[in-house]
Amino acid sequence: MESAWIALSLSLKVAGWATLINLILGVGTGYLLAKKQVWAKDLLDTLFTLPMVMPPTVLGYYLLVVIGKQGWIGQWLMHTFGINLIFTWQGAVLAAVVVSFPLVFKPARTAFEAVNPEYEQAARVLGLSEWALFWRITLPLAWRGILAGILLAFARAMGEFGATLMVAGSIPGETQTLSIAVYEAVQAGDDHLANMLVLIISIVCMAILFITGKLLSGKIPMQNLK
């Protein structure tokens, strides 16, 4: 029982940090591609969406090549700061960030593109700066879609397995997330623990999907979330 709660706690920590990072990266990137003139926009959109369709083990391999001890970023981090991301919970966060990034980026871009440009133009005529325009007009109008993407990304990060296992391994209490703990329990023949872990992660993911569906359908007013 204790191992289940430890795995759940670690999964929540990894998913929380990954979602927070993607909130910044995904929303920022979605806004740039939706509202700004960016070179090779279609190519960038394809690259940013690629983790959604690429097998997680392939993403994990790419991460190992880049941040491993022989990777160019991994070597730089080790030689400059003495940081090693392999077989650490921070490595699990990085894997979750890469895998769940498209689930924030795509809804954010779609939400920003759906904002009526006439509202933004009217705000510019009234003298609002681009920074004030983003926070007072664009973001409030796009927030519902962005929040739905964030919730989906959190659920995806909670259930991440392949890339996390390759980058962070399965160290109980340190890098063994809930999905990896399910795999280890099945491998060990511990059906009771496996059933408990599966039930926990199923309830969490179903709750997130339910809330996301309500947000997208407009049945949860945004003022109720403030």
N, C-alpha and C positions, 0 to 999 in steps of 0.2 A: 504493500500500500504506500509506504513512504517513497519508494522509487518512482511510483506513478506521479505523486505530487511534485517530486523533484524534476521529473521530465516535463511536467506541465508548466512549472515555474520557469524552467529554462526556455521552453517553447514560447511562452508569453514574452519573456525578455528579448529573445531573438526576433520574434515577429514585431514587437513594439519598436525596437530600434530600427529594424528594416523598414517599417512603415513610416516612421518619422523621417528617415533619410529620403525615402521615395516621395514623401509629401513635398519636400523641397525640390528634389531633382525632377520628379515626374511632372509636378505642376509647373515648375519653371520652364522645362523643355516643352511641355504642351502649349504653354502660353506663347513662347517664341515661335513655334511652328504654326500656330493658329493666327497670330496677330502681326507677325513681323515678316519682312522679306528676307528669307534665309536661302543661301546657296544650296542647291541639291536637296531641296526639301523632301521630295519623294524618296530619295535614297536614304536620307536620315530617318524618315518615318519607318522605312523597311528595316533598317538596322536596329532601331529602338524597339520595334515590335518583334524582332526575331526570337528573343528568349521565350515568347509565348508558344511558339511552335517547335522549337529545338528541344531535343531530349535533354532532361536535366543532367544526365551523366556526361553529355557532350559539353554542356556549360561548365560542369565541374572540372572537366579536363582542361578546358580553356583557362579557367581560373588557376588551376595548378601550374599551367605553363607560364602564366603571367605573374602570380604572387608566390609561387613556390621558391625554394631556396636557390634554384637555378634560373628563375624567371627574372626579367629585367627590373620589374617593380619590386619583387621579393628581395632581390639582392640589394637594391637601393635602400629599402626599408631596414634591412638587417645591418648593412654597413653604416648607414647614417644615423639611425635611431635605435638599433638593436631590437627591432620589432619583427616577430615571426607570427604570421597569421594562420599558418597551417596547424591543424589540430587545436584550435582555440575557439571559444564562443564568438570571438570577433570575426573569425573566418566563417562561422556559420551565419552571422549577420550579413556578411558580404555576399555569400551565396544566395541568401534569401532576398537581398536587395536586387541582385541581377535577375533572378527568376520572376519576381513579382513586379518589377519596374513597369512592364507594359500595361499592367492592370491599373496603374495610376496614370501613366502617360496618355494612353488612348482615350479614356473617358474625359480626362482633363482637356485634351485638345478638342474633342468633340463638343464639350460644354462651352469652351471659349469661342469656338466657331459659331455656336448657336446664339451667342449674344448679339442682339440687334446692333449693328454698327451705327445706326442713327442715334441711339442713346449716347454712345461714346463720342460721336461727333458733336452732339448738343452740349455735352459736358466740356469739350475742348473750347467751344465757342464761348461758354460761360467762364472760361479762364482756368479750368482745372489742369494741373500738371499731369504728366503721364503717370507718375507715382500715385497721386491722389485719385486719378481716373481708375487705376487698377484696383485700389482698395475700396473705393466707394461706389463704383459702378460695375466694372467687369467681374470681379470676384464674387460679389453678392449674387449676381445673376447666374453665375456658373457654379455656385457652391454645391448645389444638390448633386449634380453629376460627378463633381470631384469627390465629394464625401462617399458616394456609392463606390467609386473606384478605390478609394482608400480602404473601405471595409473589405472589398474583394481581395485587395492586395494583402491585407492582414490575414485573411483566411488562407490565402495561398502560401504565405510565409509560414503560417502555423503548420501546414501540411507538407512543407518541402522535405524531400527525402534524398533524391539522387545526388544533386550538387552538394548538399550539406554533408552527406556521408563521405564523398570523395575529398572535400576540402577540410572538414572538421573532424571526420572520423566518428567513432562511437565510444566516447569516454564517459562512463556513468558519472553523473553529477557535474560534468564539465561541458561536454559537447553532445551528449545523448539527448536529442529532442524527442518529443512525443512520438512522432512518426517512426523515428529510428528505434525507439524503445519497443514499439509494436513489432517491428521486424525482429528484434533481438528476442522478444518474448516468444514469438512463434517459432523461431529457430531453436530455442531452448525447450520447447514443448510446454511452456507455462500458459495454458489456455485461459486460466482465470485472470492473470495479469493482462494478457492480450485483449480479452473481452472488455476489461475495465478501461484500458487505454483507448480502445476503439470507441467505446461509448462516450468517453469524455470528449474526444476530438470531434466525434459526430455531432454531439449536442452543440458544441461551440460553433462549428461550421454552419449547422442548420440555423442557428440563431442569427448569425451574420447574414446569411442569404435571405432570411425572412425580413430583416431590417432593411437590407439593400433593396429588396423588391418593393417594400412600402415606400422607401424614399423615391425610387424611380417612378412609381405610380402616382406620387404626390399625396399619398394618404397620411404621411407624417408631415405636418407643417413644420417648416424650418424654425419657426419661433419656439416650438416645443423643445428644440435641441439647444437653445441658448440658455 
